[in-house]
Amino acid sequence: MTEQMDSITDAVTEALASHRGVDRTDLSTPLYEVIDPDALEALYRTDFDASAESHPAVSFKYEGDRVVVAGPNNIVIQPQPADPAP
């Protein structure tokens, strides 16, 4: 059984911390510096429509990683390759 997070921003923060192997309070860049937490919460409000098919996918960069949020239990963090030198 998967633990349900209180909010999507909490879930994203936990996923980022886990990906980096640190505590959520030790993340060097606060999530609000890269994405609007209120807007993210509004997209994934469970009282609006709880079906997984209704969740939009949101993608953003966080410290060189690509974060894809497709629902409260569907958060993927992918390391991005360095830009090639010209």
C-alpha positions in Angstrom: 0.0 0.0 0.0 1.4 3.4 -1.0 1.3 6.2 1.5 -0.8 9.1 0.3 0.8 12.5 0.5 -1.1 15.5 1.8 -0.2 17.6 -1.2 1.4 17.2 -4.6 4.1 19.6 -3.7 4.9 17.4 -0.7 5.0 14.4 -3.0 7.3 16.2 -5.4 9.6 17.4 -2.6 9.8 13.9 -1.2 10.6 12.5 -4.6 13.4 15.0 -5.2 14.9 14.4 -1.8 14.8 10.6 -2.3 16.3 11.0 -5.7 19.2 13.0 -4.2 19.5 10.8 -1.1 18.9 13.7 1.3 16.2 14.8 3.7 13.6 17.0 2.2 14.8 19.9 4.4 18.3 19.5 2.9 17.3 20.3 -0.7 19.5 23.2 -1.8 16.8 24.8 -4.0 13.3 25.3 -2.6 10.7 23.9 -4.9 8.9 27.4 -5.0 12.0 28.8 -6.8 11.4 26.6 -9.9 7.6 26.1 -10.0 4.6 27.8 -8.5 3.4 25.4 -5.8 -0.1 26.9 -5.7 -0.5 26.4 -9.4 0.8 22.8 -9.1 -1.7 22.1 -6.2 -4.6 23.5 -8.3 -3.8 21.1 -11.1 -3.9 18.1 -8.8 -6.7 18.9 -6.4 -8.3 15.6 -5.4 -11.7 17.2 -4.8 -11.9 18.3 -8.4 -11.6 14.8 -10.0 -9.7 11.9 -8.5 -9.5 9.7 -11.6 -5.9 9.2 -12.8 -6.9 9.8 -16.4 -7.8 13.4 -15.6 -4.4 14.5 -14.3 -2.4 16.7 -16.6 1.3 16.1 -17.0 3.6 18.9 -15.9 7.3 19.0 -16.7 10.0 21.3 -15.3 13.7 21.4 -14.6 15.1 21.2 -11.1 18.9 21.6 -10.6 19.7 19.9 -13.9 17.1 17.1 -13.7 13.8 16.9 -15.6 10.8 16.4 -13.3 7.6 15.0 -14.8 4.5 15.0 -12.6 1.6 13.0 -14.0 -0.3 12.6 -10.8 0.2 12.3 -7.0 1.7 8.8 -7.3 3.3 9.3 -10.7 6.4 11.5 -10.4 9.5 10.8 -12.5 12.9 12.4 -12.1 15.3 12.1 -15.0 18.9 13.3 -15.0 19.4 15.5 -18.0 22.6 15.2 -20.0 25.0 18.2 -20.0 24.6 20.5 -23.0 27.1 19.6 -25.6 29.9 22.1 -26.2 29.6 24.2 -29.4 
